[in-house]
Amino acid sequence: MKKLYIAFSLFLASLAYSQVPQAFSYQTIAFNSAGAPIANGSVNLRISILDNSATGNVLYTETHTKTTNSKGLINLNIGQGTATAGNFGGINWVTNPKFVKVEMDPAGGSNYTNVGVNQLMSVPYSQVSKTVVTGPGQGITLVSPNGTNYILNINDSGTLSLPTSSSSTSSTIPTNIYMLGSYNSYNTASAELLRLSSSEKIGYKYLAANSKIKFAAGQNSGAQIYGTSTGTDIIPNGNDYLINSNGFYQVRFSVTGISGGNVFYSVNFNNFTPSIYFNTGNPNVYFNYYDEATNQFSFLVFGVTNTYGNKFKISLPNNESLGDNLSDGNFDIGGDYISFPGTNSSSQNFSVVFKLNFDGTGTYIITKL
């Protein structure tokens, strides 16, 4: 297999006053498999910008056809090639590290070989500058370690204002939001995704008394963190929500208002015990226990016949229920009634043991007593 070797350095483009250049310069020397420079040869390169790691998502890709000089040197501007994926101008240079992946075909074709991935140790000045100040009266955006944007401004008299949060309302809350807290040492990597239900976000979890809860925009370490200012309102960088007592909780984001295009949310923690309801009749139901260690609920149901309480669902707060569309032992939100097995005209007794996961999924086992 033919091997290629490449040595390179990066040079940042200077910032023009009137217009931010949509590129930064790149210089490399191309070598052949014998280690000799490819002199005066036509080579094709494919350049990709990767997000966060050397194997991260590809944000942008472009190709170049270049002729080396007598020493194998190539000069090009990344951002001014032929784009094949993404938008160079749309790259957010101020969040996450960026990596440059270089691929080459020394024969000038499209049989590219990966010759190296390297981190941009400093963000190209010409690119980050356009996200800082793009015109008179606009402030400098400063990003805190947890990802919150703050704006530094100056007026015409030269008075500098302290930074103010640019994300102070709940309008910035993303569609996907995760719960974390003292129960998982505030580890965003193991934060749990709340399920989107219409305009609400819902999760189910056992929480011990004095648990402290916050929310995050993602499972990465730099994700924006949300908490409370007062009551149940949710704001960026707010305080912990404190759980007062042991219990199994429905965690529920609800829209509390819309003003000026901003959507405002509150969070409620509803301590509850699931219940069973039937398609017909009301057999005797006894809640046996909840096992925190296994996350299992146990119910005993007495007096079931083939015409009296032979099918059931699990009732949850706020008109949610658990059924089973496929009769496969797995819950579905709002699913079909679940049948007790082997019912007849004689009164029978059953135990129902089930797990309820954070996202509303779960499994159940029905046993005839």
N, C-alpha and C positions, 0 to 999 in steps of 0.2 A: 504493500500500500504506500502510495506516495506521501511523504511527510513535508509539511511546510513549516517554516520558522519565521517569526515576525517580531521585530522590536519596535516599540513606538513610544511617543510622548504626546501629551495633550497641551494645547495652547488655547487660552481663553480669548475670545473675541473682545475687542474693545467696545465700549458702549457709545453709540452715537447719540447726540443730544436730541435730534429730531425724530429718530425712529430706532427702536430696539432691534438689533440684528437678529434674525431668526436662524442663527447658526453659531457654531464655535469650531475653530480650526483644529485639524488633526493631522499629524505627520507620522509617517511610518517608513520603515525600510523592509522590503519584501525579499525573502531569501528562498532559494529552491531547496530541494531535499538534500543536496550536497553541502548546504551551508553557504553557498555563494549568492551574492545579491543578483536579483533578476534585473539586468541592465537593459534599459531602453525597451522594455517589454510592456505589452498591453495586458493589464490584469483587471479583473472584476472583483469588487468588494461588496459585501452586504453588512451593513451596520445596524445594530439593534440597541435600543435603550431599554434596560430591564429595571423593574421596580423592586427595591427592598433587598434583593439578594442576587447572587450569580445565577440562580435558577428561577428567579422571580418572573412575574407576568411581563410579557413583551408590551411596552407602551407605544413603541414606534419602531419601524424598520424602513430602511431606504437602501438603494443600490447605487454604486458608482462604477464607471469605467474610466480607468486612469492609465497613463503611460508613465512608467518609472524613468528616472534620469539615469545617467551613466553609472551611478552608485546604487541604484535600486530604490531611490527615495521617492516617496509619494506624498503629495500635499492635497488635502481636500477639506471641505467645510461640511461638518455634520449638521444636517438640517437643510442642506441645499441639494441633496441627491434626489433620485427618483423614488418617491414614497411608495411603498408597497403595503404598509399596514400602519394604522394610527395617524395621528396628527401631531407633528413636532411642536406647533404653537400651542397645543392643548396640554402639554406635559406640565404637571404640577411639580416644580423642582424643589419646593420648600418642604414637602412631606416625604419621608422615607429616603434612604440612600438610593442612589442611582448607579447602575452598572452599564458599561459599554461592552457589547459583544461584537467581535470582529470575525467575519468569515471571508475567505478568499478563494478565487479560482485563478491560478496563475496563467491559465491558458486563455483567459478572457471569456469563458463561458459561464454557465450557471451551476456547475458542479462544485458547490461551495464546501469548504472544509473549515471547521471551527479552529481558529488559531489563537483564541484567547478571550477571556472575560475579565475585565478589570473595573474596580470601583472608581467612580469619580470622587476623589477625596475632598474636593471643594466643588460646590455647584457652580456651573458656568455663570459668571457674573452678569453677562448680558441677558441671561434668561431669568435669573432670580430677581434682577432689578425691575423687570416689568411687572412683577407681582408685588413690589414694594411701593413704588410711586410711579404713576403713569401720567400725571398732570398736576397743574397748580391746584392747591386746596386739598389734595388727597394725602392722607397720613401714611406713615410707615407701618406696615403690619408686622407685629411681633408674635411669634408662636411659642406658647409655653410648653414645658415638657409633656403635659398631658394632651396637647393638641389644640388648646383654646387659642383663638386669634384675639389679639389686642391691638388697638390702633393708637399711634403716637402722632399728635397734630401740633402745628404751630400756626399762629395767626399773623396778620400783616404787620403787627407791632413787634413781632419777634418773641411773643410769649409762648412758651412751650406748655402744652397740656399733658397731664398724666394719661397713660393708656386707659382706654375704656374697652370693655368687652364688645366684640362685634357679633357675639352670639349669645345675647342675654335673654332671648325669648325662646319659648319652646318651639318656635317655627323651625329651628335648626335640628330638631330631633329627627333622626333618620327613620326610614321604614323599618329597618332591622335594628333592634336594640336588645341588649343582653343584661342579665342580672348577675351580680356578684356581691360579695360581702365578707363578713367575718367568718362565715361558714366555709369559705374556700380561700381564706387568707387574701381576699381581694385580688385573686389571680385572674386577669383578663383572659388568659389562655383557656381556662376551664369555665368561663362565664357561660350562662345558659340563655339560649335565644328564646325570647317571648314570641308566642304564636300570634300572628296578625289575624284578627277576627273583625271584619268590617272596619270600623274606625278605631277599634280597640286593640290592645296588645295584652295577651293573657298568658299566665304561667301558673303551675301548681307545684307546691313544694312544702315539705315539713320544715318548720323553722323553730328553733329553740328560743326560749325567752332571752331577751337582751341581745339577740342577733342584730347586727348592723348591716344594712343593705344599701347598696348603690347600684347604678346602672351604667353601661358603657355602650359606645357606638360600634364597637367591634371587639374581636378577641386578640388584637395586637396590643403590645405594651404601651404604645403611644395613643391609644384610642381616647376620644373625648369621654370624660366621666360626668355623670349627672347625679344630682341629689336633690335635697329640698332646701328651700329658704325658710318657709314657715308652713305648718299644716301639711297638706298632701301635694302641693304644687311641685313640679319638677323643673329644675333649672340647671344649666351647665355649672359644674364645680360646686354644687350645693353640698349640704351636710348629709350625714347618714340618716336613713330611716331606721328608727328603733322599733324592734318587735317586742311587745310587752309580755306575751305569754307563749308557752309551748302550744303548738298546734299545726294542723295541716291548713295551708293558706292558698287561697286564690289571689294571685297578684294581678292587678287589673289597671291598665292605663286607660283613662277615659278622656275624651275631649271635654274641656270645661268652658271653652269659648273661642270665638274667632274674632279678631280685631285687627283691622288694617292689613289683612292678608296673613296675619300670624295665627297659628293654631296653638292653643294653650292646653296643656295636659295636667292631670293630677293622677296620683297613684294611690290605690286603696289596697290594703291587705285584709282580706276577709277570712277569718278563722272559721272553718266549717267542717262538718262530717258529711260525706256523701250518703245518700239515701237510695232506696230501691222503690220503684213504682212499677205497676203492672198494667197489662193490657186490659184485664178484666178482673174484678174482685180485689180483695185486700187480704191475702194470707198474712199470718202473723210473722213479723220480721223483728229479729233481735240483732242489734249491733254487738258483735262479740268483742273485737278489739282492733286497734291499729298497732302494727309492729314497726317501730321506727327503724330498726336495724335492717329489715327486709323490705320496707316500704309497702307492706301488705295490709289491706283492709279485709276483715272477715265478718260475714253476716250469716245468720241462721234464718231459714225461711221454713215455716211450718204450715201444713194444710193445703198444699198445691195439688190440684187435679188437672185433667186435660181440658177442663172448661173454666177453671177458677185459678187465675194467677199463673198460668202456664208459660207466660212470656213476660220479660221484664227489661227495664233499662235502669241505668245508674243516673241519678239526678245530681247535677252540679249547680252552683250558684249562677244567678243571672241568666236563667233559662237555657243553660247548656245541659246536654245529656250525653251519655255514652251508650252506644249500641254496637252492633256488629253486622256490617253489610255482607260479609262473606261467610259468616258462621265458622270462622277459623280460630276463634279464641283470642282475637285481637280487637281492641276497641276502635271504634270510629266515632268522632264527634258528630252527634246527631244521627248516628247509624240506626239500623233496623232493630226491632225487638229481639232479645236473646231468648231462646227456648230452653226450658228445663228438659233434660233428656228423659225419655221413657215414661212420660206421664200417662195416667189412665183415670178411670173414674174413682179410684181409691185415693184417699188423702195420703200425700207423701211429703217427706221433709228433705231439705237440701242445705248444704253449706255453699256459700259463694265467697271465694277468695280472689282478690284482684289487686293489681298494682296500677297506680296512676302516675305517669311520668310528667315531667315539667311541661312538656308540649301538649299534654292532653291525650297522648297515646297511652297504651297499656295493655295488659293481658289479664285473663281471668280463667279460673278453674271452677267447675260446678261438680259437686260430689253428692251423690244420694246417700242419705244417712240411714 
